[in-house]
Amino acid sequence: MNKTIVIANQKGGVGKTTTAINLAACLGVLEKKVLLVDADPQANSTSGVGYDPREIKSGLYECLIDNLSARDAIVKTESPNLDLLPAHIDLVGAELELVNQQNREYILKGILEQVNSNYDYIIIDCAPSLGIVTTNALTAADSIIIPIQCEYFALEGLGKLLNTIKIVQNRLNKELDIEGLLLTMYDTRLRLSNQVVEEVKTHFQEMVFNTIIQRNVRLSEAPSFGQTIIMHDANSKGAINYLNLAKEVLEKNKKLAQ
């Protein structure tokens, strides 16, 4: 069984890219073959696994616009069992260039179908927007993980995202499922963090992952070294949190497959 999971929230700064990189890396450590797709023009997933986006000549943009085969754009990473379909700044132009394309929402789905059988999991990191590229990701995905930070206005914009998911389900991808809501940036010292956890769990109940991602210095600094948290400090809270998330995702999908 292979599965494509998109990490999305149009609200920025919620731990979306951190989750994409580290969930992908931890699934790899757990001996699953994983492709990380960087669908964000900021290319933070690309730099976060050790590539300089300025040096990327072939990436998702070329696949979307120039019909480049995914096989010709995918690169290996230093993390075990983890490949990358990288991004660079030109991806920002894809929004305009895809506007007049026929079946424009299905292009990424077609690209990923070329390599689907090579991977157990494909993890897509999206921009904090709901444009055409993000819509492509939602159309190509089997499910979505929504990171929510344990801070003020945590649920701000979530209604809009859930509405967008419903539209995608109705018009483009009826199979799209919500994999789960992931609480991030949890600070055990703050009462507010605990209040947000309670509020989200009250509203969304079994949709919320048991794993909570704690605030962690090692997790924050890992991208500046171009490393996943598991490579940067495997004993850190961040590494343990994301390893637990990966195990939870695997366990959930094992049950679904039965």
C-alpha positions in Angstrom: 0.0 0.0 0.0 1.3 3.5 -0.8 -0.2 6.7 0.4 0.1 10.4 -0.4 -0.2 12.8 2.5 -0.3 16.6 2.1 0.7 18.9 5.0 -1.3 22.0 4.7 -2.6 25.1 6.5 -3.0 28.5 4.8 -1.9 30.0 8.1 1.9 30.5 8.2 4.2 29.6 11.0 2.4 26.6 12.3 5.1 24.0 11.8 4.0 22.8 8.4 7.4 22.5 6.7 9.0 21.2 9.9 6.3 18.5 10.0 6.7 17.6 6.3 10.5 17.2 6.6 10.5 15.3 9.9 7.5 13.1 9.4 9.0 12.1 6.0 12.5 11.5 7.6 11.0 9.5 10.5 9.0 7.3 8.2 12.2 6.6 6.3 14.0 5.7 9.6 11.1 3.2 10.2 12.1 1.6 6.9 9.4 3.0 4.6 10.4 4.4 1.2 9.4 8.0 1.2 9.3 10.9 -1.3 9.2 14.4 0.1 7.6 16.9 -2.4 8.3 20.6 -1.9 5.3 22.4 -3.3 6.2 25.7 -1.6 8.1 28.4 -3.6 10.0 29.3 -0.4 11.6 25.9 -0.9 12.2 25.4 2.9 11.7 21.7 2.6 14.4 21.6 -0.1 16.9 23.5 2.1 15.8 21.7 5.2 17.1 18.4 3.8 20.4 19.8 2.6 19.9 21.3 -0.9 20.4 24.9 -1.9 17.3 25.9 -3.8 19.4 28.4 -5.8 21.3 25.5 -7.3 18.3 23.4 -8.2 18.0 23.3 -12.0 15.2 20.7 -12.2 12.4 20.5 -9.7 8.6 20.6 -9.3 8.3 23.7 -11.4 9.8 22.0 -14.4 7.5 19.0 -13.9 4.4 21.2 -13.7 5.3 23.6 -16.6 7.7 21.8 -18.9 6.4 18.3 -18.6 9.7 17.1 -17.1 9.4 13.5 -15.8 9.4 13.3 -12.0 12.1 10.7 -12.3 14.4 13.3 -13.8 13.8 15.8 -11.0 13.9 13.6 -7.9 17.1 13.6 -5.9 18.4 11.4 -3.0 18.9 12.9 0.5 21.3 11.9 3.2 18.4 10.7 5.3 17.7 7.0 5.0 15.0 5.9 2.5 14.1 9.6 1.8 14.1 11.1 -1.7 13.1 14.7 -2.6 11.3 16.4 -5.4 12.7 19.8 -4.9 11.5 23.4 -5.3 13.1 26.7 -6.3 11.8 30.3 -6.5 10.4 29.9 -10.1 7.6 27.8 -8.6 5.9 31.1 -7.6 5.3 31.7 -11.3 3.5 28.4 -11.7 0.3 29.9 -10.2 0.0 32.2 -13.2 1.3 29.8 -15.8 -1.2 27.1 -14.9 -4.3 29.4 -15.0 -5.2 28.6 -18.6 -4.1 24.9 -18.6 -6.8 22.3 -19.2 -7.4 20.0 -16.1 -4.9 22.2 -14.3 -5.8 20.8 -10.9 -4.8 17.3 -11.9 -1.3 18.0 -13.2 0.6 17.1 -9.9 -1.5 13.9 -9.6 -0.3 12.8 -13.0 3.3 13.7 -12.1 3.2 11.6 -8.9 1.6 8.7 -10.6 4.8 8.2 -12.6 6.7 7.3 -9.4 4.0 6.2 -7.0 5.0 2.5 -7.1 8.5 3.4 -5.9 7.4 4.7 -2.5 5.4 3.7 0.5 4.6 7.3 1.4 4.7 10.6 -0.5 4.6 13.7 1.8 3.8 17.0 0.1 4.7 20.3 1.8 2.5 23.2 0.6 2.7 27.0 0.7 0.6 28.8 3.3 -2.0 29.7 0.6 -4.8 28.1 -1.2 -3.7 28.7 -4.8 -3.5 26.4 -7.8 -0.4 24.5 -6.7 -1.9 23.8 -3.2 -5.1 22.7 -4.9 -3.0 20.4 -7.1 -1.5 18.9 -3.9 -5.0 18.4 -2.4 -6.2 16.7 -5.6 -3.2 14.4 -5.7 -3.4 13.4 -2.0 -5.1 10.6 -0.2 -5.2 12.6 3.0 -4.2 15.8 4.7 -2.4 16.5 8.0 -3.3 20.0 9.4 -0.7 21.4 11.8 -2.1 23.8 14.5 0.2 25.7 16.8 -0.6 25.9 20.5 -0.8 29.7 20.6 -3.4 32.5 20.3 -5.6 32.4 17.3 -4.7 28.7 16.8 -8.0 27.9 15.1 -8.0 31.1 13.0 -8.5 30.3 9.3 -9.1 26.6 10.1 -12.8 26.9 9.1 -11.7 28.3 5.7 -9.3 25.4 5.2 -11.9 22.8 6.1 -14.3 24.4 3.7 -11.7 24.3 0.9 -11.2 20.6 1.7 -14.9 20.0 1.3 -14.9 21.8 -2.1 -11.9 19.7 -3.2 -13.8 16.5 -2.0 -16.9 17.5 -3.9 -15.3 18.6 -7.1 -11.9 17.2 -7.6 -10.9 14.4 -5.1 -13.8 12.6 -3.3 -11.2 10.2 -1.7 -9.4 13.1 0.2 -9.5 12.3 3.9 -8.3 14.2 6.9 -5.4 12.1 8.3 -5.5 14.3 11.5 -4.9 17.6 13.2 -1.4 17.9 14.7 -0.8 20.2 17.6 2.6 21.9 17.3 4.8 24.3 19.3 3.5 23.0 22.6 5.1 24.6 25.6 4.6 22.6 28.8 5.2 25.8 30.9 2.4 27.8 29.4 -1.2 27.5 30.5 -2.3 28.8 27.1 -0.7 25.7 25.4 -2.8 23.4 27.6 -5.9 25.5 26.9 -5.4 25.2 23.1 -4.9 21.5 23.4 -8.2 21.2 25.3 -10.1 23.4 22.9 -8.9 21.6 19.8 -9.6 18.2 21.3 -13.0 19.3 22.4 -13.9 20.6 18.9 -12.3 17.8 16.9 -12.0 14.8 19.2 -10.7 11.7 17.4 -9.4 13.8 14.5 -6.6 15.0 16.7 -3.3 13.0 16.8 -2.3 11.8 20.2 1.3 12.9 19.5 1.9 16.6 20.3 5.0 18.4 18.9 6.7 20.3 21.7 8.7 23.5 21.3 12.3 22.4 21.0 15.5 24.4 20.3 17.2 21.4 18.5 14.1 21.2 16.2 14.2 24.9 15.4 17.9 24.9 14.6 18.1 21.7 12.5 17.0 23.4 9.2 19.9 25.9 9.4 22.2 22.9 9.2 20.2 21.4 6.3 19.4 18.4 8.5 16.3 16.6 9.6 15.8 16.4 13.4 16.6 12.7 13.4 20.0 13.4 11.8 20.7 16.6 13.8 19.9 15.2 17.3 18.2 11.8 17.4 17.8 12.0 21.2 16.0 15.4 21.2 12.4 15.9 22.2 11.7 17.0 18.6 13.1 13.7 17.2 11.1 11.6 19.7 7.9 13.6 19.0 8.2 13.1 15.2 9.2 9.5 15.5 6.0 9.0 17.6 4.0 10.8 15.0 5.4 8.5 12.2 4.5 5.5 14.3 1.0 6.8 14.9 0.5 7.4 11.1 1.8 3.9 10.4 -0.4 2.3 13.0 -3.5 4.2 11.8 -2.9 3.1 8.2 -2.2 -0.4 9.2 -5.7 -0.5 10.9 -7.3 1.0 7.8 -5.7 -1.6 5.6 -7.1 -4.5 7.6 
